[in-house]
Amino acid sequence: MKTLRVGLWIACLLQTAGGLFAQQATGTLKEIDAENGVVVVNARGQDRRLRVDEDTKVLGAEGKDLPDGLESAELKAGVEVTVTVERRDGGMFLKTLRLGRAEGPAPEGGRETVGLKPLTEMTAEDKYKGEDGGLYGEGRNDPPAALLAAAKAESALPVPLDAEGRPAKDGTIALVSISMSNATQEFSRFKQVADADPDKSKLLTIVDCAQGGQAMAQWAPPDARTWTEAERRLTAARVTPAQVQVAWIKLANVRPTGDLAEHGKKLQKDTIAVLHNAKARFPNLRVAYLGSRIYAGYASTALNPEPYAYEGAFAARWLIRDQIDGDPDLNWDPARGAVEAPLLLWGPYLWADGITPRKGDGLVWERKDLGGDGTHPSDSGRQKVADLLLTFFKTDPLARTWFTGSGGGK
């Protein structure tokens, strides 16, 4: 038996004939048990046992068969491989294991544009299903005056805290993510580039708590296993719940149905529950930056296609507007009563209409930026979101005070 430590990134999901599903992934192996015909891989934080049969192919980097199969000497600890896995007969079977990264052509299909205008480009006069434009409404992409004043005050409050949540020069400010598979793929890449950026404060700890398959509805129950896993990840990062002061929450639900008034309101309701849970578990959480999905016009499944991906932004805006209007369920100000939620602001807006360049920054979503299902980001798609997040946190006048340490020590 060979044990190889690894992490696996699922790159694409392709539906094949006969109701079978094939997953192609590039990563490394965790364990090979050639004697018992089992390969164990770690996918999205979970170990998965893959069965091996007589049809399994083991290939070298050039795509040719390895004579010794899974017992080949080339399969050593940490080696990069590309695997193709097929779901059948109630289990997952390894179809192909190939040494190295086997990049294929970008998947085809889907719509290059859907003809919708990004929320950031809509004016106060523009209308979409009765909704006007702007991240904050009325055509505005910046917080209105009252919210801006509150945001300045709250953004100045994150300071390094010790494990008990007390100010400490050698403490930390923790930034976490809360959401589903797209978010963990994007935020984990963001963490990589941010941790390597010299402008990031040394007092800031970034922890990816987003989890595959766990959208807002799955985070909504107070005792959901998502929160247990989030705290496990905090512990692994040597962070306590009391040190979490900022969150990025990407709004989405699995397989939404109905019109905006139906699925949007459910998403809004679920997110309110998530915010309550987050504030209860992270008592020093000051600010939550909300985000919506990337372009999904290429989607080949009902997981979250257009226009649902586009429309999720309106649920985020409803939450912010309701908080501005004094909704007690979203109260962040102790002077106004019981605190139920952190202050809500927009993070970077990620949606653009496919290959139509977005005004201002030219953002586009090409087919190559999405994986095989047209919903999850490919490597280039994850990098785009990571870059948008990093640029936002480094340059936004409110966020950069704690992200770069410009409001205090670094």
C-alpha positions as CSV (number, residue, x, y, z in Angstrom):
1,M,0.0,0.0,0.0
2,K,1.2,3.5,-0.8
3,T,0.1,6.6,1.1
4,L,0.5,9.9,-0.6
5,R,-0.6,13.2,1.0
6,V,-2.7,15.4,-1.1
7,G,-5.5,17.7,-2.0
8,L,-7.7,17.2,-5.0
9,W,-9.3,19.9,-7.1
10,I,-12.3,18.8,-9.1
11,A,-11.9,20.6,-12.4
12,C,-14.9,19.6,-14.4
13,L,-18.1,17.6,-14.4
14,L,-19.3,16.0,-17.6
15,Q,-22.5,14.1,-18.0
16,T,-22.0,11.1,-20.3
17,A,-24.4,8.7,-22.1
18,G,-26.4,6.2,-20.1
19,G,-26.9,8.4,-17.1
20,L,-23.2,8.0,-16.0
21,F,-21.2,10.9,-14.7
22,A,-17.5,11.4,-15.3
23,Q,-15.3,13.7,-13.2
24,Q,-11.9,14.8,-14.5
25,A,-9.6,16.2,-11.8
26,T,-6.0,17.3,-11.5
27,G,-4.3,17.0,-8.2
28,T,-2.4,14.4,-6.1
29,L,-3.2,11.0,-4.6
30,K,-3.8,10.3,-0.9
31,E,-3.7,6.5,-0.8
32,I,-3.3,3.7,-3.3
33,D,-4.3,0.1,-2.2
34,A,-3.4,-1.8,-5.3
35,E,-4.0,-5.1,-3.6
36,N,-7.6,-4.4,-2.7
37,G,-8.3,-2.3,-5.8
38,V,-9.0,1.0,-4.0
39,V,-7.7,4.5,-4.5
40,V,-8.5,7.2,-1.9
41,V,-8.4,10.8,-2.9
42,N,-9.3,14.0,-1.0
43,A,-11.8,16.1,-2.9
44,R,-13.0,19.4,-1.5
45,G,-11.9,18.5,2.0
46,Q,-13.4,15.0,2.0
47,D,-11.8,11.6,1.5
48,R,-13.4,9.6,-1.3
49,R,-12.8,5.9,-2.0
50,L,-12.5,5.1,-5.7
51,R,-12.9,1.6,-6.9
52,V,-10.4,0.1,-9.4
53,D,-11.5,-2.6,-12.0
54,E,-10.1,-4.2,-15.0
55,D,-11.0,-1.3,-17.2
56,T,-9.0,1.3,-15.1
57,K,-6.1,2.8,-17.2
58,V,-2.9,4.0,-15.6
59,L,-1.0,6.3,-17.9
60,G,2.3,8.1,-17.9
61,A,2.7,11.8,-18.6
62,E,2.7,11.2,-22.4
63,G,-0.6,9.3,-22.2
64,K,0.9,5.8,-22.6
65,D,0.2,2.9,-20.4
66,L,2.4,2.3,-17.3
67,P,3.3,-1.4,-17.3
68,D,3.1,-1.8,-13.6
69,G,-0.2,0.0,-13.2
70,L,-1.0,1.3,-9.8
71,E,2.2,-0.3,-8.5
72,S,4.4,1.8,-10.8
73,A,7.4,3.4,-9.2
74,E,6.4,6.7,-10.8
75,L,3.5,7.0,-8.4
76,K,5.3,8.4,-5.5
77,A,4.4,10.8,-2.7
78,G,3.2,14.2,-3.9
79,V,3.1,13.4,-7.6
80,E,0.7,15.4,-9.7
81,V,-1.9,13.4,-11.5
82,T,-5.0,13.8,-13.6
83,V,-7.8,11.3,-12.8
84,T,-11.1,10.6,-14.5
85,V,-13.8,9.1,-12.2
86,E,-17.1,7.5,-13.2
87,R,-20.2,7.1,-11.1
88,R,-21.9,3.7,-11.6
89,D,-23.4,0.8,-9.8
90,G,-23.7,2.9,-6.6
91,G,-20.0,3.8,-6.4
92,M,-17.2,5.8,-7.9
93,F,-14.9,4.0,-10.3
94,L,-11.5,5.2,-11.4
95,K,-11.5,5.2,-15.2
96,T,-8.1,6.8,-15.8
97,L,-5.1,7.9,-13.7
98,R,-2.5,9.9,-15.7
99,L,0.7,11.3,-14.4
100,G,1.0,15.1,-14.6
101,R,-1.6,17.7,-15.6
102,A,-3.6,16.7,-18.7
103,E,-5.1,19.9,-19.9
104,G,-7.8,19.5,-22.5
105,P,-9.6,22.1,-24.7
106,A,-12.1,24.3,-23.1
107,P,-15.6,22.7,-23.0
108,E,-18.1,23.9,-25.5
109,G,-21.7,24.8,-25.2
110,G,-23.9,27.3,-23.4
111,R,-24.5,31.0,-24.2
112,E,-21.7,33.5,-24.6
113,T,-24.1,36.3,-23.4
114,V,-27.6,36.4,-22.0
115,G,-28.3,40.0,-22.8
116,L,-28.6,41.3,-19.2
117,K,-27.0,44.4,-17.9
118,P,-24.7,44.1,-14.9
119,L,-26.2,45.7,-11.8
120,T,-23.3,48.1,-11.6
121,E,-24.2,49.5,-15.1
122,M,-28.0,49.8,-14.5
123,T,-29.2,53.3,-13.7
124,A,-32.0,54.5,-11.5
125,E,-34.2,54.6,-14.6
126,D,-33.3,51.1,-15.7
127,K,-35.6,48.4,-14.6
128,Y,-35.3,44.6,-14.3
129,K,-38.5,42.9,-13.0
130,G,-39.3,46.1,-11.1
131,E,-35.8,46.6,-9.7
132,D,-33.7,49.6,-10.5
133,G,-29.9,49.7,-10.9
134,G,-26.9,50.1,-8.7
135,L,-25.4,47.9,-6.0
136,Y,-27.1,50.1,-3.4
137,G,-30.1,51.0,-5.5
138,E,-31.2,54.2,-7.2
139,G,-28.3,53.8,-9.6
140,R,-25.7,54.1,-6.9
141,N,-22.7,51.8,-6.6
142,D,-21.4,53.5,-3.4
143,P,-23.0,53.4,0.0
144,P,-25.4,56.2,0.8
145,A,-24.3,58.8,3.3
146,A,-25.7,57.3,6.4
147,L,-24.4,53.8,5.6
148,L,-21.0,55.2,4.7
149,A,-20.7,57.0,8.0
150,A,-21.6,53.8,9.9
151,A,-19.3,51.7,7.7
152,K,-16.4,54.1,8.4
153,A,-16.9,53.6,12.1
154,E,-17.3,49.8,12.0
155,S,-14.3,49.4,9.6
156,A,-12.1,51.2,12.0
157,L,-13.0,48.8,14.8
158,P,-11.2,45.6,13.7
159,V,-8.0,45.4,15.7
160,P,-5.8,42.4,16.5
161,L,-7.5,40.3,19.2
162,D,-6.2,37.5,21.4
163,A,-7.9,34.1,21.7
164,E,-10.4,35.5,24.1
165,G,-11.2,38.5,21.9
166,R,-9.3,41.1,23.8
167,P,-7.1,43.7,22.0
168,A,-3.6,42.4,21.8
169,K,-0.6,43.7,19.8
170,D,0.3,40.1,18.9
171,G,-3.3,39.0,18.2
172,T,-5.0,38.7,14.8
173,I,-7.9,40.0,12.7
174,A,-9.6,37.0,11.0
175,L,-11.3,37.3,7.7
176,V,-13.5,34.2,6.8
177,S,-15.6,33.1,3.8
178,I,-19.1,31.6,4.2
179,S,-20.8,29.9,1.2
180,M,-20.6,27.0,-1.2
181,S,-18.3,25.2,-3.7
182,N,-17.7,28.1,-6.0
183,A,-16.8,30.3,-3.1
184,T,-14.4,27.9,-1.6
185,Q,-12.7,27.4,-4.9
186,E,-12.4,31.2,-5.4
187,F,-11.6,32.2,-1.8
188,S,-8.9,29.5,-1.4
189,R,-7.2,30.9,-4.5
190,F,-7.6,34.4,-3.0
191,K,-6.0,33.3,0.2
192,Q,-3.0,32.1,-1.8
193,V,-2.4,35.3,-3.6
194,A,-3.3,37.5,-0.7
195,D,-0.9,35.7,1.7
196,A,1.8,36.3,-0.8
197,D,1.0,40.0,-1.3
198,P,3.4,42.3,0.6
199,D,0.6,44.8,1.2
200,K,-1.5,42.4,3.3
201,S,-1.2,43.2,7.0
202,K,0.8,40.6,8.9
203,L,-1.9,40.9,11.6
204,L,-4.6,39.5,9.2
205,T,-5.4,35.8,9.1
206,I,-7.5,34.6,6.1
207,V,-9.5,31.4,6.7
208,D,-11.6,29.7,3.9
209,C,-14.7,28.4,5.7
210,A,-16.8,28.0,2.5
211,Q,-17.7,24.4,1.7
212,G,-18.6,22.4,-1.3
213,G,-22.4,21.8,-1.7
214,Q,-23.2,24.0,1.3
215,A,-25.2,27.0,0.0
216,M,-27.2,29.5,2.2
217,A,-30.0,27.0,3.0
218,Q,-27.4,24.5,4.3
219,W,-25.8,27.2,6.5
220,A,-29.1,28.5,7.8
221,P,-29.8,26.0,10.7
222,P,-28.0,27.1,13.8
223,D,-26.7,23.6,14.4
224,A,-25.7,22.9,10.8
225,R,-22.6,20.8,10.3
226,T,-21.2,23.7,8.2
227,W,-20.5,25.6,11.4
228,T,-18.8,22.7,13.0
229,E,-16.5,22.4,10.0
230,A,-15.9,26.2,9.9
231,E,-14.8,26.1,13.5
232,R,-12.5,23.1,12.7
233,R,-10.9,25.1,10.0
234,L,-10.4,28.1,12.3
235,T,-8.8,25.8,14.9
236,A,-6.5,24.4,12.2
237,A,-5.5,28.1,11.3
238,R,-4.9,28.8,15.0
239,V,-7.8,31.2,15.1
240,T,-10.6,31.4,17.6
241,P,-14.2,32.4,16.9
242,A,-13.6,35.5,19.0
243,Q,-11.0,36.7,16.5
244,V,-13.3,36.6,13.5
245,Q,-14.1,40.2,12.6
246,V,-14.8,40.3,8.9
247,A,-16.6,37.9,6.6
248,W,-17.2,37.5,2.8
249,I,-20.5,35.8,2.2
250,K,-21.4,34.8,-1.4
251,L,-25.2,34.4,-1.8
252,A,-26.5,31.4,-3.6
253,N,-28.8,28.4,-3.2
254,V,-28.8,25.0,-4.8
255,R,-31.2,24.5,-7.7
256,P,-33.4,27.6,-7.3
257,T,-36.8,27.6,-8.9
258,G,-39.5,30.2,-9.6
259,D,-39.2,33.9,-10.4
260,L,-37.1,36.5,-8.6
261,A,-39.9,37.2,-6.1
262,E,-39.8,33.5,-5.1
263,H,-36.2,32.3,-5.2
264,G,-34.8,35.7,-4.4
265,K,-36.9,36.0,-1.2
266,K,-36.0,32.5,-0.1
267,L,-32.3,33.4,-0.6
268,Q,-32.8,36.5,1.4
269,K,-34.5,34.7,4.2
270,D,-31.8,32.0,4.3
271,T,-29.1,34.6,4.4
272,I,-30.7,36.4,7.3
273,A,-30.5,33.1,9.2
274,V,-26.8,32.7,8.2
275,L,-26.1,36.3,9.4
276,H,-27.7,35.6,12.7
277,N,-25.7,32.4,13.1
278,A,-22.5,34.1,12.1
279,K,-23.0,36.9,14.7
280,A,-23.9,34.4,17.4
281,R,-20.8,32.2,16.7
282,F,-18.4,35.1,16.0
283,P,-19.4,37.8,18.6
284,N,-16.8,40.2,17.3
285,L,-17.9,40.0,13.7
286,R,-18.1,43.6,12.6
287,V,-18.6,43.7,8.8
288,A,-19.9,41.2,6.3
289,Y,-19.1,41.8,2.6
290,L,-21.8,40.3,0.4
291,G,-21.3,38.9,-3.1
292,S,-23.3,37.2,-5.8
293,R,-22.4,34.6,-8.4
294,I,-20.3,34.8,-11.5
295,Y,-21.8,34.4,-15.0
296,A,-23.6,31.1,-15.5
297,G,-24.8,31.3,-19.1
298,Y,-22.6,28.3,-20.0
299,A,-24.3,26.1,-17.3
300,S,-25.3,22.6,-18.4
301,T,-27.1,21.7,-15.2
302,A,-29.9,23.1,-13.0
303,L,-27.5,23.7,-10.1
304,N,-27.6,27.5,-10.6
305,P,-28.0,28.6,-14.2
306,E,-29.0,32.0,-15.6
307,P,-30.9,34.1,-14.7
308,Y,-30.6,32.8,-11.1
309,A,-26.9,33.6,-11.0
310,Y,-27.6,37.2,-12.1
311,E,-30.7,37.6,-9.9
312,G,-28.9,36.6,-6.7
313,A,-27.5,40.1,-6.5
314,F,-30.9,41.6,-5.9
315,A,-31.3,39.4,-2.7
316,A,-28.0,40.9,-1.5
317,R,-29.2,44.4,-2.2
318,W,-32.5,43.8,-0.4
319,L,-30.6,42.8,2.7
320,I,-28.4,45.9,2.7
321,R,-31.4,48.1,2.0
322,D,-33.5,46.5,4.8
323,Q,-30.6,47.1,7.2
324,I,-30.4,50.7,6.1
325,D,-34.1,51.0,6.7
326,G,-33.8,49.8,10.3
327,D,-35.0,46.2,10.0
328,P,-34.6,44.8,13.6
329,D,-33.7,41.4,12.2
330,L,-30.6,43.0,10.7
331,N,-29.7,45.4,13.5
332,W,-25.9,45.9,13.8
333,D,-26.0,48.9,16.2
334,P,-26.2,48.2,19.9
335,A,-27.6,51.7,20.4
336,R,-30.7,50.6,18.6
337,G,-31.4,47.4,20.4
338,A,-30.2,43.8,20.3
339,V,-27.5,43.2,17.7
340,E,-28.5,40.5,15.3
341,A,-26.1,40.9,12.4
342,P,-22.9,42.5,11.3
343,L,-22.9,45.7,9.2
344,L,-23.6,44.7,5.6
345,L,-21.7,46.1,2.6
346,W,-21.0,45.0,-1.0
347,G,-17.8,43.3,-1.7
348,P,-16.6,43.0,-5.3
349,Y,-19.4,42.5,-7.8
350,L,-18.5,39.4,-9.9
351,W,-21.1,39.2,-12.6
352,A,-20.5,40.2,-16.2
353,D,-22.6,39.3,-19.3
354,G,-20.3,36.6,-20.6
355,I,-18.0,37.8,-23.4
356,T,-19.5,41.3,-23.3
357,P,-16.8,43.5,-21.6
358,R,-18.1,45.1,-18.4
359,K,-17.8,48.9,-18.3
360,G,-15.0,50.2,-16.1
361,D,-12.9,47.1,-15.8
362,G,-13.6,45.1,-19.0
363,L,-14.4,41.9,-17.0
364,V,-15.6,39.1,-19.3
365,W,-16.5,35.4,-18.6
366,E,-15.3,33.2,-21.4
367,R,-16.1,29.5,-21.8
368,K,-12.6,28.6,-20.7
369,D,-13.2,30.4,-17.3
370,L,-15.8,27.8,-16.3
371,G,-15.4,24.1,-15.7
372,G,-17.2,21.3,-17.5
373,D,-20.6,22.0,-15.9
374,G,-20.4,25.7,-16.9
375,T,-21.2,26.6,-13.3
376,H,-18.0,26.1,-11.3
377,P,-15.0,28.3,-12.2
378,S,-12.0,26.8,-13.9
379,D,-8.5,27.7,-12.9
380,S,-8.6,30.9,-14.9
381,G,-12.1,31.7,-13.4
382,R,-10.9,31.2,-9.9
383,Q,-7.9,33.5,-10.6
384,K,-10.3,36.2,-11.9
385,V,-12.3,36.2,-8.7
386,A,-9.2,36.0,-6.5
387,D,-7.8,39.1,-8.3
388,L,-11.1,40.9,-7.9
389,L,-11.2,40.2,-4.2
390,L,-7.6,41.2,-3.7
391,T,-8.0,44.4,-5.6
392,F,-11.1,45.2,-3.7
393,F,-9.7,44.7,-0.2
394,K,-6.5,46.5,-1.0
395,T,-8.1,49.6,-2.6
396,D,-11.6,50.0,-1.0
397,P,-11.3,53.0,1.3
398,L,-13.1,51.1,4.1
399,A,-11.6,47.6,3.7
400,R,-8.0,48.6,3.3
401,T,-7.8,50.0,6.8
402,W,-7.8,46.5,8.3
403,F,-6.6,44.6,5.2
404,T,-3.4,46.4,4.7
405,G,-3.1,47.8,8.2
406,S,-3.2,51.4,7.0
407,G,-5.5,52.2,9.8
408,G,-3.0,51.1,12.4
409,G,0.0,48.8,12.6
410,K,0.9,46.2,10.1
